[in-house]
Amino acid sequence: MNHLFSLIRSRMPALERTFIETGDGRGISYGEILALSGRMANTMCDLGVAPGDRVAVQVEKSPEAIALYLACLRAGAIYLPLNPAYSLAEVAHYLQDAEPRLTICSPGSFEGIGKIASGVRTAVETLEASGGGSFMAKTAQRAATFADTSRAAGDIAAILYTSGTTGRSKGAMISHENLACNALALTILWQFSRDDVLLHALPIFHTNGLFVATNVVLLSAASMIFLPKFDAGEVMRLMPRATTMMGVPTFYVRLLRHPELSRATAAHMRLFVSGSAPLLAETHAAWQQRTGHAILERYGLTETNINTSNPYGGDRRAGAVGLPLPGVSVRVTNPETGEALAQGEIGMIEVKGPNVFKGYWRMPERTRTDFRADGFFITGDLGRFDSSGYLSILGRSTDLVISGGYNVYPKEVENEIDAVSGVAESAVIGLPHADFGEAVTAIVVKGGKTDIDEQTVLAALASRLAKYKRPKRVLFVDDLPRNAMGKVQKNLLRARYKDLYASTV
Ligand code: AMP
């Protein structure tokens, strides 16, 4: 038995039903994806891919790229998606680390990757966004039927490299069971059915668009409309045909700027999900007011899939990431000792359950330090449970600012700054300071035409925050630096402003 694929296969609808439709109207049925993934799995075997071998994939988003993921599952290979934006030097690092048996890339990268390939002994094939390429040419000659390779629940289905905003990027080894149990839980929790049409504008090299979205659609026999990338106009055009969307907060912020967003355009939708980065309470409120829908926020990591979710039927709270999924244990601990903290206290979020990954590829030491002896994974996120069991995230522990010996949680300060009239959003960081060790510093984006300045913000915070939490400086920028998933890259801000208090150091 093939743990994940046989589950997907057992839940497939009639084969003529649509699985993916592209924004320009190309349709791929379940039968077609099954046949294509069979051809691809046969081709992989021809190219020498054996169970447990890695297949690295750096291609543009397309239905064929999803077929490639399924083909890897079926052949028992380990799927290793890479962001198409990675430079050749970055790709070289991943290929050297993962040693894939086969690498599939866009035609434009073929020459560069070919040069790296000889050093790591990987075969290189191409796949175009339109469905062409050398790999596709080979698949055309192969049979559509494939005897799926047997895989156990604990076998590795994929390696996803973490975005690596601090230190070296790590390959998270994710098992068939990790993916299967999480997607099943979400299918039930978010009430997915075969009538659902998911508007898919996320990238598919990241866990959110690849696993959360695609596996949930597959396990509920639903369909998706695939957009190559997020484009507010395209999302607005297609929304009346969809029933659900999974997005990152930036999607919602950009859609709110679109004049056509209204109750009428969102009338056919039943669910909007947000995750991968914090959704501002203000965005949640504005969305509800404009569309009548409360965005459902959830919390996950590459290493764990989804851990907590606001309820489908109950209270979807702004600024909270909801309750632990069934079967997932979440606790908040003292970061140093690992001791569980009382409800209401802020500490390290730790997670245990069938959703939690098997460890970091070829980093046994790092894997050991990131797990507690009782099996809980130390997420690196700081959080707090409220009295009704809802979890809130206060940021990465690496973003915690320690000023004059006091812990300052950036999120708490950001929430207060964001509430100041004229502020669109903010990022609070710690910068080296001779007296304080780290000085709380706010980087602020103004919301439209406003005459707020550093003094206005500081004056507004004076009555709201203890003195040690208040920024020593408030700087204004046009935009905060973000990665592909909309996460603010605080490491870049810290590097940019590292000498701000140089005269004090
Ligand atoms: P990634 O592995 O790229 O999915 O990033 C995981 C990280 O994203 C988590 O450790 C959190 O810091 C952050 N994250 C994910 N979902 C949320 C959320 N709903 N609110 C705040 N942060 C989130």
Residues whose N, C-alpha, C, O or C-beta is under 5 A from the ligand:
A	BS01	AMP	S163 S274 G275 S276 A277 P278 L279 R298 Y299 G300 L301 T302 V321 T379 D381 I393
